Amino acid sequence: MENISVNVASHPKNKDISVLSVRGFIDTTTAPEFEKTFHDVLDNKKFKLIVDLKDVNYISSAGWGIFISELKRIRKQKGDLILVGMNPEVSEVFELLEFNTILQSFPNVDQAVTKGFHKA
């Protein structure tokens, strides 16, 4: 039984931005699969990332840890990591952990593209 799927695509209007669309949940059993895909994107020198979580209903500490652990590397490469489409339960944990102080989030991919990445 598969509990996670991750699709990676370049944003149609901005090829510098990679969109990771996640479906399922990110916990200790699925985090390694998500982390592998996440690292594959970074290894391909893609550092402007949007993670679309609209189809994710749960993220455990293992999942949150993946985002936080690579943030310094991403920003050192003049990139950023933006989360979009969080449902209320995921968003509540995001704010409870105060990740909203270090990670941007937007309701959808289009808003993240237009408002999220600061021009150098």
Secondary structure, 3 states (H helix, E strand, C coil): CCCEEEEEEEECCEEEEEEEEEEEEECCCCHHHHHHHHHHHHHCCCCEEEEEEEEEEEECHHHHHHHHHCHHHHHHCCCEEEEECCCHHHHHHHHHCCHHHCCEEECCHHHHHHHHCCCC
